[in-house]
């Protein structure tokens, strides 16, 4: 997709959202099915992903770790966002990679230490880009990628979360 095609595709959407802000409010969802043993299958839209315990928590490594899936979602979103921003700014990127890594202390997950956090302590996103763009253009590209990457911003500014059992909601 080139810059003009991207803009032509997005401009009617932008105009609609300016005129009708509620049209931009969409609820995305994901569904999983509890599986055998300690597993859960998630339909990704393209395939079925079966998640289970990470080997550091007792898994055998045959199922996807949901922590890995979170980092994969961040890598995918950051990569797509970078490509879209580069296209919009007319910055030529011949090729590139995105690498995401996160640090976990499994003592928290396994309730070994109340001082150890449950979840990622640090997450780092790094791009390796093949481009002739000047350093200041690449810096702008990275800044805007960070700003517009949905998964990055969701992790950076966590939304209000809730957890419920729908069967219990109907009781009482």
C-alpha positions, 0 to 999 in steps of 0.5 A: 500500500502506498501513501496515497492509497492509505490516505484515501482509505483512511480519510473517509473513516476519519471524516466520519469519526469527526462528524459522528464520534460514536461511530469510532467506538468499537468493542473488540473481543477475544474468546477462549475455550477451557481445554483439557488439563491446564490449557485454553484455546483461543480463536485468533481469527486465522487459527486456533491458539492453545495456551497453557502453562509456561515451563517456568510454571510447570508447563511442558512447552508444547502449548503457547504461553499467554505472556509470549502471546502478549509480546507477540501482539505487541510486536505485531501491533508495533510493526503494523503501526510503524509501517502505516506511519512510515507510509503516511510520512512517505519514509521508505523502509526497505525491510526491518524487524521488531523485537519485543522482550519482557522480564518476568519474575515467576516467584510472583506468579507461583506465589513464592514471594509476595514481594515479586510482582505478578506480570511483566516488570519491564517490556522493551520494543526494538526495531532494526530498520533498513532505511536511508531516512535521516535520523530525525525522520526515524526518531519521528517515526518511532515517536509516532509508532509509540503514540499510535500503537494500540497495544503499546498504549494499552500497556503503557496506560492500563485500562480499567479491568474487571473479572467476573463469572457470568454464571454468578452474575445471573444468580441471586 
